[in-house]
Amino acid sequence: MEEKRKSLRLYHKEFQNFTVHVSMPGTLLAGFPGDIAEFGMSVLIPGTETLALPASTDVGITISSAHMSRPLLLSGRLVRQDVISLYNRDFRVLGIRFLERVEWPDAMIAVDMMATAG
């Protein structure tokens, strides 16, 4: 079944320069953005251990980078978990739907603009 996206998603290897912390009951995970959109994102976390959490778990997200003046704090809900191989490494993928629409910082939009221009 083909998944229909509600909005454009941005995905670039350069997102590895951003750190994402995902906090949920009893757990704090660190990774980097897989893809981003105004209503959700995926987070790539090194490793293959799955979490025993239901798909509706509320999460807090903090995104930071040396290119950002301050961390971006978001709230969302876990909607999926997968394990994938990417860049010759194994990652857990967390799919997160935001509780409200997100305006992405210029630093993250610039990654998309530089990658598509070059």
JOZI-V251417 format. One record per residue. N is the residue number from 0. RES is the residue in one small letter. SS is DSSP state (a for helix, b for strand, c for the rest). PHI is phi in whole degrees, 0 to 359 (999 if undefined). Layout:
N;RES;SS;PHI  N;RES;SS;PHI
This chain:
0;m;c;999  1;e;c;280  2;e;c;275  3;k;c;263  4;r;c;270  5;k;c;278  6;s;c;206  7;l;c;297  8;r;c;250  9;l;b;256  10;y;c;214  11;h;c;208  12;k;a;302  13;e;a;295  14;f;a;296  15;q;a;297  16;n;a;280  17;f;c;252  18;t;b;254  19;v;b;242  20;h;b;253  21;v;b;247  22;s;b;248  23;m;b;213  24;p;c;310  25;g;c;74  26;t;b;217  27;l;b;229  28;l;b;242  29;a;b;237  30;g;b;198  31;f;b;217  32;p;b;296  33;g;b;271  34;d;b;214  35;i;b;225  36;a;b;210  37;e;c;290  38;f;c;245  39;g;b;181  40;m;b;202  41;s;b;248  42;v;b;238  43;l;b;262  44;i;b;238  45;p;b;304  46;g;c;115  47;t;c;234  48;e;c;291  49;t;c;275  50;l;c;260  51;a;c;270  52;l;c;233  53;p;c;291  54;a;c;295  55;s;c;258  56;t;c;295  57;d;b;286  58;v;b;227  59;g;b;253  60;i;b;234  61;t;b;236  62;i;b;247  63;s;b;220  64;s;c;192  65;a;c;296  66;h;c;273  67;m;c;251  68;s;c;288  69;r;c;205  70;p;c;296  71;l;b;262  72;l;b;255  73;l;b;227  74;s;b;238  75;g;b;201  76;r;b;225  77;l;b;293  78;v;b;242  79;r;b;197  80;q;b;221  81;d;b;217  82;v;b;236  83;i;b;225  84;s;b;253  85;l;b;208  86;y;c;56  87;n;c;62  88;r;b;223  89;d;b;265  90;f;b;225  91;r;b;274  92;v;b;247  93;l;b;252  94;g;b;266  95;i;b;235  96;r;b;258  97;f;b;285  98;l;c;283  99;e;c;210  100;r;c;300  101;v;c;250  102;e;c;264  103;w;c;286  104;p;c;293  105;d;a;305  106;a;a;300  107;m;a;282  108;i;a;295  109;a;a;298  110;v;a;302  111;d;a;296  112;m;a;295  113;m;a;292  114;a;a;291  115;t;a;280  116;a;a;281  117;g;c;263
